[in-house]
Amino acid sequence: MPSPRVIYWFRTDLRLHDSPALKAALDLSPEVLFPIWCWDSHYVYRARCGVNRWQFLLDCMNDVSASITKLNKKSQLYVLREPAVTILPKLFKAWGITHLVYEKDTDAYARERDVEVRRLAKEAGVEVVERMGRTLWDPDELVKANGGKPTMSMSQVQHAGAKVGEIQAVVETPTSLPDPGDLHLKKLEQQRPEMEPDVNSQYREQDEQSYAQGLAGPKKDFAPPTLEELGMPAATTPIRGGETVIWKRLHEEIFADEDYTGTFAKPNTSPAAFDPQSTCLTSPYLHFGALSVRYMYHTTEQIVERRKKAKKAVSEPPTSLTGQLLFRDMYFAAQAALGYAFGQTYNNPSCRFIPWHLPSKVSTSSKLITGSYEIDFEEAEVQFRRWRNGVTGFPWIDAIMRQLKQEGWIHHLARHAVACFLTRGGAYISWERGAEVFEEWLVDHEAACNIGNWQWLSCSAFYAQFYRCYSPVAFGKKWDPEGDYVRRYVPELKDMPKKYIYEPWKAPLVDQRKAGVRVDGDGSEEDKDGIPLYPKPMLDFSKQREVCIEGLKAAYKAKLYGNSPQVLDGTWKELFDDAGEGPTEGKMGGPGGLDTWDDAEGDGHDEYDGEDEQPVKKEKKPAASSPKATRGHKRERSQATLDGAFKKKAK
């Protein structure tokens, strides 16, 4: 029997340590091993991704490639500039492949892609080997152990995990790798993917060229593309990616300080700390697989057990380091159970329906959001733009949003503050709008965790204490009474007296002049008559907080979820007062919280009769008129939205 010829397909596991999938590939005792990365157009063109996360990914790819070469001078990470579903069948034939090995990925898009890859591999007579290494437990196994339902609490994860079994031990890091075979790519024709729609065009300074120079790239060396090839400017984040980067920091800083690791309690860490931050900042490395989640879990547990034996203080889940990893598994399993529906309110059985401003447009045929949203209220759109740009007039909120845009990372309590402010504690804008911005800017964006956190913080799922709001003034003062964090990220306020640093609109004109700033305007202008401007607050927090609480009370009283018949057919408005917050006027709305049916895509709509709640196809009703419904706004497609382009290319 011929020796195995193996492709090892790197995806969410840009590391060599504790890689169950890589171990499975090496256990085959392959004659040749091709470590490859398929440059997927879904992420290049269809999924929101700003320059900072691209830089972090490229760091990780270059780092693991160098590590591969250290083990075998003939090998590297071979980046093939074509999506997997079109390049892999050609490689199977050209390289005489017998096995394809990769780490399991339960993201909604990845599931669809991998179903197609497995079909193509079967047609080619290639055996597929899939191993889970991205989470503590296999999300699908957690869902089964949870009765087929999404995990919506820490206790559910812990109980389900106990049923699945012990978290698997760490596997050894390889000390050598087999040679790759002859690449034989000269005769292979590259199938260049469609560039449009390119949702990341907003970040590009020039044309995107990562597919322009063939499968092996401009130097024919299979190196990862550069930011320049992606048409993007230089990154602004100081956070660098790579397995060797996080490995060094783990062992020289985090695990070396056993007091810190053993007693870590995330709610006690400061969101205002910088240079350095107060937490481990391991999340982006976990996302790209440069750090094994199991390695981090088991190493932390070893430190905790040593401290327990020595009768030293320790922290426990959910606030401990291991507790944070359990939360991560909770969100992964919730997404695994629900698929694309997890990333939206519409048709999501676990997401409470709340009639937010700026609701997502939906397709009644696919039951998915479309990538656009409805502007039901012009002032809400203005407030959303001010929140995104860090010019709300609340320095604490603005400092956080500016740090996010500049560095690609903010502390989890900072995420709490700005998410609460946008949704249930201020502007009453859909959590989906905020999740999209985080998807664009976070270097540690993990679809499952980002979506889950926004549902939690908006009290749409996972958490229900909506009356507990983060003050955009008092919360910042608690952590940073001197205002150093604000002065760092909102430099126009750097000389504002401590007394007014969180409420500069209260500063007398004489103090504003001494501070060299004028508090005026809506953030659309940076200066006036040569004097820097800082905007006035975009809302009255004390009043708007009460408005939001009343809105949440009404939503909770209605007891609707994303898949409730009334949410699907638009009759949800009957359960809300016309004067309520959000697009609640009238008796007939659109599906998923839209103000009207005009903003829903699909051939007609499904309504429900009151007797058996079965869908009955009827002609589309005229949209309810509303003075607040003005126009729609096109948003980019997210990783939580169906993208079937790869199927078309495969055909």
C-alpha positions in Angstrom: 0.0 0.0 0.0 1.5 3.4 -1.0 2.5 5.8 1.7 0.1 8.6 2.5 0.5 11.9 0.7 -1.0 14.5 2.9 -2.2 18.1 2.7 -2.3 19.8 6.0 -4.7 22.7 5.6 -4.0 25.5 8.1 -7.1 27.5 9.0 -7.9 28.5 12.6 -4.7 26.9 14.0 -1.7 28.9 13.1 0.6 27.1 15.6 2.7 24.0 16.0 2.1 23.4 19.8 -0.9 21.4 20.9 -2.4 20.8 17.5 -4.6 17.7 17.4 -5.1 18.0 13.7 -1.4 18.3 12.9 -0.7 15.3 15.2 -3.3 13.3 13.2 -1.6 14.2 10.0 1.8 13.2 11.3 0.4 10.0 12.8 -0.3 8.9 9.2 3.5 8.7 8.7 3.1 10.5 5.4 5.6 10.2 2.6 5.1 13.9 1.9 3.3 16.7 3.9 2.1 19.9 2.2 1.4 22.6 4.8 -0.9 25.0 3.0 -3.2 28.0 3.4 -6.0 28.7 0.9 -6.4 32.4 0.4 -10.2 32.6 0.7 -12.0 35.4 -1.1 -14.8 35.3 1.4 -12.6 36.9 4.0 -10.8 39.1 1.5 -13.9 40.6 0.0 -17.1 39.5 1.8 -16.4 39.6 5.6 -15.7 42.9 7.4 -12.1 43.1 8.3 -10.0 46.3 9.0 -6.3 46.7 8.4 -5.3 45.9 12.0 -6.8 42.4 11.9 -5.3 41.8 8.5 -1.9 42.7 9.9 -2.3 40.4 12.9 -3.3 37.5 10.6 -0.3 38.1 8.3 2.0 38.2 11.4 0.6 34.8 12.5 1.0 33.3 9.0 4.6 34.4 8.6 5.4 33.3 12.1 4.1 29.7 11.7 5.8 29.5 8.3 9.1 30.4 9.9 8.5 27.8 12.6 7.8 25.1 9.9 11.0 26.0 8.2 13.0 25.6 11.4 11.8 22.0 11.6 12.4 21.3 7.9 14.4 23.7 5.8 12.6 22.4 2.7 9.2 23.3 4.0 7.1 26.4 4.8 3.5 27.5 4.9 2.5 27.4 1.2 -0.1 30.1 0.7 -2.1 29.3 -2.4 -4.0 32.3 -3.7 -7.3 30.7 -4.5 -10.3 29.7 -2.4 -10.2 26.1 -1.1 -13.3 24.8 -3.0 -11.6 25.6 -6.3 -7.9 25.0 -5.6 -8.1 21.8 -3.6 -9.6 19.5 -6.3 -6.7 20.6 -8.6 -4.1 19.9 -5.8 -5.6 16.5 -5.1 -4.8 15.4 -8.7 -1.6 17.3 -9.2 0.0 16.2 -6.0 -1.4 12.7 -5.8 -3.0 13.4 -2.5 -4.4 10.6 -0.3 -5.4 12.5 2.8 -6.6 16.0 3.6 -6.3 17.0 7.3 -7.6 20.1 9.0 -8.9 21.5 12.3 -12.7 21.5 12.7 -14.4 24.9 12.4 -18.0 25.3 13.5 -18.5 28.9 12.2 -21.5 29.1 10.0 -19.6 30.0 6.8 -16.8 27.5 7.5 -19.4 24.7 7.9 -20.8 25.3 4.5 -17.4 25.5 2.9 -16.2 22.3 4.6 -19.3 20.4 3.5 -18.4 21.3 -0.1 -14.7 20.4 0.4 -15.6 17.0 1.8 -17.8 16.3 -1.2 -15.0 17.3 -3.5 -12.5 15.1 -1.6 -14.9 12.1 -1.8 -15.2 12.5 -5.5 -11.4 12.6 -5.8 -10.9 9.5 -3.5 -9.2 11.6 -0.8 -9.8 10.7 2.8 -10.6 13.7 5.0 -9.4 13.8 8.6 -10.9 16.4 10.9 -10.0 17.1 14.5 -11.3 19.6 17.0 -8.7 21.9 18.6 -10.3 25.3 18.5 -12.3 25.0 21.8 -12.1 23.1 25.1 -14.8 20.7 24.0 -16.3 20.1 20.5 -19.2 22.6 20.2 -21.3 20.0 18.5 -20.8 17.6 21.4 -21.7 20.3 23.9 -25.0 21.0 22.0 -25.8 17.2 22.0 -25.1 17.0 25.7 -27.3 20.1 26.2 -30.3 18.4 24.6 -29.7 19.7 21.1 -30.1 23.3 22.3 -27.7 26.3 22.3 -25.8 26.8 25.6 -27.1 30.0 27.1 -25.4 30.0 30.5 -22.2 29.1 32.2 -23.9 26.3 34.2 -25.3 24.8 31.0 -21.7 24.7 29.6 -20.3 23.1 32.7 -23.1 20.5 32.9 -22.8 19.7 29.2 -19.0 19.5 29.4 -19.2 17.1 32.3 -21.4 14.8 30.1 -19.0 15.1 27.2 -16.0 14.2 29.3 -12.7 15.6 30.5 -11.0 18.4 28.5 -8.5 16.5 26.4 -4.8 16.7 27.3 -2.3 18.8 25.4 -0.5 16.9 22.6 3.2 17.2 22.0 4.7 19.8 19.7 6.4 18.1 16.7 10.2 18.2 16.5 10.4 17.4 12.8 8.1 17.5 9.7 8.2 15.4 6.5 9.4 17.0 3.3 6.8 18.5 1.0 6.6 16.9 -2.4 7.2 18.5 -5.8 4.6 21.3 -6.1 3.8 20.8 -9.8 1.9 24.1 -10.1 3.2 25.4 -13.4 0.4 23.6 -15.3 -2.3 24.6 -12.8 -4.5 27.5 -13.9 -5.6 29.9 -11.2 -9.3 30.6 -10.9 -9.5 34.1 -9.7 -12.6 34.8 -7.6 -15.1 37.6 -8.0 -14.0 40.8 -6.3 -17.5 42.4 -6.0 -19.0 43.1 -3.7 -15.9 44.1 -1.8 -17.1 45.2 1.6 -13.5 46.1 2.7 -13.0 48.6 -0.1 -13.4 51.4 2.5 -10.0 50.4 3.9 -8.2 50.2 0.6 -6.0 53.0 -0.7 -5.4 51.2 -4.0 -6.7 48.3 -5.9 -6.7 44.9 -4.2 -4.0 42.7 -5.9 -3.6 39.6 -3.8 -4.8 37.3 -6.6 -3.2 39.3 -9.4 0.1 37.4 -9.6 -1.0 33.7 -9.8 -1.2 31.0 -7.2 2.3 31.5 -5.8 2.2 35.3 -5.5 4.4 38.0 -7.2 7.7 36.4 -6.1 6.5 32.9 -6.8 7.5 31.9 -3.3 4.1 31.1 -1.8 4.5 33.8 0.9 1.5 35.4 2.5 0.2 38.5 0.8 1.2 41.9 2.1 -0.9 44.8 3.2 0.2 46.6 0.1 -1.1 43.8 -2.1 -4.4 44.0 -0.2 -4.4 47.7 -1.1 -4.4 48.7 2.5 -2.3 51.3 4.4 0.0 50.4 7.3 -1.7 49.1 10.4 -2.0 51.3 13.5 -2.2 48.6 16.2 0.8 47.9 18.4 -0.4 44.3 18.9 1.7 41.9 16.9 0.6 38.4 16.0 2.3 35.0 16.0 2.7 31.8 18.0 6.3 32.8 19.1 5.1 36.2 20.3 2.4 34.9 22.6 4.5 31.9 23.7 7.2 34.3 24.9 4.8 36.6 26.7 2.9 33.7 28.3 6.0 32.2 29.9 7.9 35.4 30.7 5.0 37.4 32.0 1.6 35.8 32.5 2.4 32.2 33.7 5.6 33.4 35.4 3.5 35.6 37.7 1.5 32.9 39.5 -0.1 35.4 41.8 -1.6 37.1 38.8 -2.6 34.0 37.0 -4.0 32.1 40.0 -6.0 35.0 41.4 -7.1 36.6 38.1 -10.6 38.0 38.3 -11.7 39.8 35.2 -14.2 42.2 36.8 -11.4 43.5 39.0 -9.2 44.4 36.0 -9.2 48.0 34.9 -10.7 49.0 31.5 -8.7 52.3 31.8 -5.3 50.7 32.0 -2.9 51.1 29.0 0.8 50.6 28.5 0.3 47.8 29.6 -3.3 46.7 29.6 -4.7 45.0 32.7 -5.6 41.7 31.1 -3.6 38.9 29.3 -4.6 40.0 25.8 -4.6 36.4 24.6 -7.9 36.6 22.7 -6.5 37.5 19.2 -4.0 34.6 19.5 -6.8 32.3 20.5 -8.9 33.5 17.5 -6.2 32.7 14.9 -5.1 29.6 16.7 -1.6 31.0 17.5 -2.3 29.9 21.0 -4.0 26.6 22.0 -7.0 27.1 24.2 -6.4 23.7 25.8 -2.8 24.6 26.6 -3.9 27.8 28.2 -6.6 26.1 30.2 -4.5 23.2 31.5 -1.4 25.4 32.3 -3.6 27.8 34.3 -5.3 24.9 36.1 -1.8 23.5 37.1 -1.0 26.9 38.7 -4.3 27.0 40.5 -3.8 23.5 41.9 -0.4 24.3 43.1 -1.7 27.4 44.9 -4.6 25.4 46.4 -2.1 22.9 47.9 -0.1 25.7 49.3 -3.3 27.2 50.7 -2.9 30.4 48.7 -5.7 32.5 47.3 -7.2 31.4 43.9 -10.0 32.7 41.7 -12.8 30.5 40.3 -15.0 30.5 37.3 -16.7 32.4 35.9 -14.4 35.3 36.7 -11.1 33.4 36.6 -8.9 32.8 33.5 -10.4 29.4 33.0 -13.8 30.9 33.4 -13.2 33.2 30.5 -12.4 30.2 28.3 -15.6 28.5 29.4 -17.5 31.6 28.3 -15.8 31.2 24.9 -17.0 27.6 24.6 -20.5 28.8 25.6 -20.7 31.1 22.7 -19.2 28.6 20.2 -21.7 26.0 21.2 -24.6 28.5 20.9 -23.4 29.4 17.4 -22.9 25.7 16.5 -26.6 25.0 17.4 -28.1 27.9 15.5 -25.8 28.5 12.6 -26.4 31.8 10.7 -29.5 32.6 12.8 -27.2 33.1 15.8 -25.8 36.3 14.3 -29.1 38.1 14.0 -32.4 38.7 15.8 -34.6 37.7 12.9 -35.5 34.0 13.0 -33.3 33.5 16.1 -35.2 31.4 18.6 -32.8 32.3 21.4 -32.7 36.1 20.9 -35.4 38.2 22.5 -37.2 40.5 20.1 -36.7 44.2 20.9 -37.9 46.9 18.4 -34.5 48.7 18.2 -33.8 51.7 16.0 -31.9 50.9 12.8 -33.1 47.3 12.4 -31.5 45.0 9.9 -33.2 44.4 6.6 -34.1 40.8 6.1 -34.9 38.2 3.4 -38.1 36.4 4.0 -37.0 33.6 1.6 -33.6 32.8 3.2 -34.6 34.0 6.7 -31.4 35.9 6.9 -30.4 39.5 7.3 -29.3 41.0 4.0 -26.4 43.2 5.0 -28.4 46.5 5.0 -30.4 48.2 7.7 -33.4 50.5 7.8 -33.2 54.0 9.0 -36.5 54.3 10.9 -35.4 57.5 12.6 -32.8 60.0 11.2 -31.6 61.0 14.7 -30.7 57.4 15.4 -28.5 57.2 12.3 -26.8 60.4 13.4 -26.2 59.0 16.9 -24.9 55.7 15.5 -22.4 57.6 13.3 -21.2 59.7 16.3 -20.8 56.6 18.4 -18.8 54.8 15.7 -16.5 57.8 15.2 -16.0 58.5 18.9 -17.7 61.9 19.0 -20.7 61.3 21.2 -19.7 64.1 23.6 -19.1 61.6 26.4 -15.3 61.4 26.8 -15.3 58.0 28.4 -17.3 56.5 25.5 -15.3 58.4 22.9 -11.9 57.4 24.3 -13.0 53.7 24.1 -14.2 53.9 20.5 -11.1 55.8 19.4 -8.8 53.2 21.1 -10.8 50.5 19.4 -10.4 52.0 15.9 -6.7 52.8 16.4 -5.4 49.7 18.2 -8.0 47.1 17.4 -8.6 46.1 21.0 -10.3 47.3 24.1 -10.8 45.9 27.6 -14.0 43.8 28.1 -15.5 46.3 30.5 -14.9 49.0 28.0 -16.8 46.9 25.5 -19.6 46.6 28.1 -19.7 50.4 28.4 -19.9 51.3 24.7 -22.3 48.4 23.9 -24.7 49.3 26.7 -24.5 53.0 25.6 -25.4 52.2 22.0 -28.3 49.8 22.8 -30.2 49.6 26.1 -28.5 52.4 28.0 -28.6 55.3 25.6 -29.3 55.4 21.9 -31.6 52.3 21.7 -30.0 51.2 18.5 -29.9 47.6 17.4 -27.0 45.5 18.8 -26.4 44.2 15.2 -25.1 47.6 14.2 -22.6 47.6 17.1 -21.5 44.0 16.4 -20.8 45.0 12.8 -18.5 47.8 13.9 -16.6 45.5 16.3 -16.3 42.9 13.5 -14.6 45.6 11.4 -12.1 46.9 14.0 -11.3 44.2 16.6 -8.1 42.2 16.0 -9.6 39.5 18.3 -12.9 39.4 16.5 -14.4 35.9 17.0 -17.8 35.7 15.3 -19.4 33.6 18.0 -18.0 35.6 20.9 -18.7 39.0 19.4 -22.3 38.1 18.5 -22.9 36.5 21.9 -21.4 39.5 23.8 -23.6 42.0 22.0 -26.7 39.9 22.7 -25.6 39.7 26.4 -24.9 43.4 26.7 -28.1 44.5 25.0 -30.1 42.1 27.2 -31.3 40.3 24.0 -30.0 36.9 25.2 -27.8 35.4 27.9 -28.5 38.3 30.4 -31.7 40.0 31.4 -30.9 42.6 34.1 -31.7 45.5 31.7 -32.2 48.0 34.5 -28.5 47.9 35.3 -26.9 50.4 33.0 -23.4 51.6 32.7 -23.2 55.4 33.2 -21.0 57.0 30.5 -19.7 59.3 33.3 -19.6 57.5 36.6 -18.2 54.3 35.3 -15.2 56.0 33.9 -14.6 58.0 37.0 -14.7 54.8 39.1 -11.8 53.3 37.2 -9.8 56.4 36.3 -10.6 59.4 38.5 -7.7 61.4 37.1 -8.9 60.9 33.5 -5.5 59.6 32.2 -7.2 57.2 29.8 -9.4 59.9 28.3 -6.4 62.3 28.0 -4.6 59.6 26.1 -7.2 58.8 23.5 -9.2 62.1 23.4 -6.2 64.5 23.1 -8.3 67.6 22.6 -9.2 67.2 26.3 -5.7 66.5 27.6 -5.5 69.8 29.5 -9.1 69.8 30.8 -9.3 70.0 34.6 -9.9 66.8 36.4 -13.2 68.2 37.7 -14.6 68.3 34.1 -12.7 65.6 32.3 -15.8 63.3 32.1 -18.3 66.1 31.8 -16.5 68.8 29.8 -19.8 70.5 28.8 -20.0 71.7 32.4 -16.7 73.5 32.2 -17.0 77.3 32.3 -15.7 79.0 29.2 -12.7 80.3 31.1 -11.7 76.8 31.9 -12.3 75.7 28.3 -10.0 78.5 27.1 -7.3 77.5 29.6 -7.6 73.9 28.4 -7.3 75.0 24.8 -10.5 73.5 23.7 -14.1 74.6 23.0 -17.0 72.3 23.8 -19.5 72.9 21.0 -21.0 71.3 17.9 -21.9 67.7 17.0 -18.5 66.3 16.2 -18.7 67.1 12.5 -15.9 69.8 12.8 -12.5 69.3 14.5 -11.8 73.0 15.1 -13.3 76.4 14.8 -11.3 79.6 14.4 -8.1 77.6 15.1 -9.4 76.2 18.4 -9.9 72.4 18.8 -13.6 71.4 19.2 -15.0 68.7 21.4 -18.7 68.0 20.8 -21.6 68.5 23.2 -23.3 65.3 24.4 -25.5 63.7 21.8 -28.2 62.8 24.3 -29.4 63.4 27.9 -28.2 60.1 29.5 -30.4 60.3 32.6 -33.6 60.8 30.6 -32.6 58.4 27.8 -31.8 55.7 30.3 -35.4 55.8 31.6 -36.7 55.7 28.0 -34.6 52.6 27.3 -35.7 50.9 30.5 -39.3 51.4 29.6 -38.7 50.1 26.1 -37.0 47.0 27.5 -39.9 46.5 29.9 -42.4 46.5 27.1 -40.2 44.1 25.0 -39.9 41.7 27.9 -43.6 41.9 28.6 -44.4 41.0 24.9 -42.3 37.8 25.3 -41.3 37.7 21.7 -38.3 36.0 20.2 -36.7 36.3 16.8 -38.7 33.3 15.4 -42.0 34.3 17.0 -44.8 34.3 14.4 -45.5 38.0 15.1 -41.9 38.9 14.5 -41.9 37.0 11.2 -45.2 38.4 9.9 -44.9 42.0 11.2 -47.8 41.9 13.6 -45.4 42.5 16.5 -46.4 46.1 16.5 -49.8 45.2 18.0 -48.0 44.4 21.2 -46.2 47.8 21.5 -47.5 51.2 22.3 -47.3 53.8 19.5 -45.4 56.1 21.8 -42.8 53.4 22.7 -39.2 53.7 21.8 -38.2 52.3 18.4 -40.3 51.9 15.2 -43.5 51.0 17.1 -46.2 53.2 15.5 -49.1 51.6 13.9 -50.4 48.0 13.9 -48.4 46.5 11.1 -44.6 46.5 10.9 -42.1 44.6 8.8 -40.5 41.3 9.6 -37.7 41.2 12.2 -38.5 44.6 13.6 -38.5 46.6 10.4 -40.9 49.6 10.4 -42.4 48.5 7.1 -42.5 45.6 4.7 -40.9 47.8 2.0 -37.5 47.0 3.4 -37.9 43.2 3.4 -36.6 41.2 0.5 -38.4 38.1 -0.9 -41.4 37.3 -3.0 -44.3 38.2 -0.7 -44.3 37.1 2.9 -45.4 34.3 5.2 -48.2 35.2 7.6 -49.6 33.1 10.4 -53.2 32.5 11.1 -54.1 32.5 14.8 -55.5 29.0 14.9 -52.6 26.6 14.1 -49.7 29.0 13.7 -48.8 27.4 10.3 -47.5 29.6 7.6 -50.1 30.7 5.0 -48.9 32.3 1.8 -50.7 35.5 1.1 -50.3 38.5 -1.1 -48.0 41.2 0.3 -49.8 43.8 2.3 -49.1 47.4 1.8 -46.5 48.8 4.1 -47.7 50.7 7.1 -47.0 54.4 6.7 -44.7 56.0 9.3 -43.2 59.5 9.4 -40.0 58.0 10.9 -39.2 55.6 8.1 -37.0 57.6 5.8 -34.5 55.6 3.8 -32.4 52.5 4.0 -28.7 52.3 4.5 -26.4 49.7 2.9 -24.1 47.9 5.3 -21.4 45.4 4.5 -22.1 41.7 4.8 -20.8 40.2 8.0 -19.3 36.8 8.8 -22.7 35.9 10.2 -24.4 36.4 6.9 -24.8 33.7 4.2 -22.3 34.0 1.4 -22.8 31.3 -1.2 -20.3 32.7 -3.8 -18.0 29.8 -3.4 -20.7 27.4 -4.6 -21.0 29.3 -7.8 -17.3 29.2 -8.4 -17.1 25.5 -7.6 -19.7 24.8 -10.3 
